[in-house]
């Protein structure tokens, strides 16, 4: 079984978002992150396809994850939730920069 970088990044964001949702008292923002990361996973594994003429899904979903990660990172204080929020923010930022073709 082979994993490429894109697959591991998307799965890591999903795992970090689920961890935040399970270990945080305010669950609204982590739930949005779980939904966005879940949609990314479904698109990546070919279970679901989205095509919108005016909007780029490959930019919108990482942007939502970055915003959710930053909000969660600002509100957490435990070691595990801080790590999960940092992973979510950093990996989603890399995905966003790749989607915007800033990184080649």
N, C-alpha and C positions, 0 to 999 in steps of 0.2 A: 504494500500500500504506500502510495506516495502523496505527500502533502506539498502544495506550493504555498508561497508566502501569502497570497491573497486569501486562500482558504483558512489558513491559521489565523490571520488577522480578523476575519469576520467571525470565526468561531470564538476567538478570545474576547471580542467585544460583546458577544452574546453571553458568554459565561460571566464576564465582569458585570454586565447589566443585571443578570439574574441574581448574582451575589449581592449586589446593592439593593435589589428589591427585597430580598429575603432578610437582610441584616440592617435595615434602616427603618425608623419609625414613620417618617414621611415617605410614602411610597408612590406619590403621583409622578414625580420626575423619573425615578427608575423604571416605572411601568412604561412610560413613553419610550425610554431607551430600550427596554426589552422588545417592544413592538417594532421599533425601527431596526434593531439588530436582527430580530426574527425575520422581518421582511427581507433584509439583506441575505440572510442564510437561505431562505426559500428561493430567492432569485439565483443565488450562486449555485445551489444544488439542482436547479432546473425544475423545481416543483411549481413555481409560480413565475409569471412573466408580467411585467408592467411596461407599457409604452405610452408615454404622454408626449404629445407633439410639442407643447410649449415648455415643458419642464424636464430637466434632467434628473432622473431618479438617482443616478450614481453620484450626484452632487448633493441632493437634498438629504438623503439618509445619513451620510457622514456628517453633514452640517448639524442635523438634529442631534446626533450622538455627541458631537463636540460640545454643543450647548448644554445638553443634559449632563455630560461628564463634568463640565466646569461648575455647574450649579451644585451637583452632588459633592464635588471635591471641596467646595466652599463650606458645605454644611456638615461634613463628617469629622469625627475626631478619633475614631478607633483605628488601629493599625491595619486591619484587614479591609475595612471599607475605604480607607485612604488609598491603599494599593489598588483596589478595584476601580475606584474613580480615576486614579492616575492612568491606569492601563486603558480604561475606556476613552479618556480624553486624548491621550497620546496616539493610540492606534487609530482612532477616528480622525484625528488631525492629519495623520499620514495618509489615510484613505482619501480625505478631502483634497489634500495637495496633489495626490496622484490623479484624482478625477479632474482637477482643474489644470492638469498637465504642467504644474510648476516643477514637480519632480518627474523626470522622464523614465 
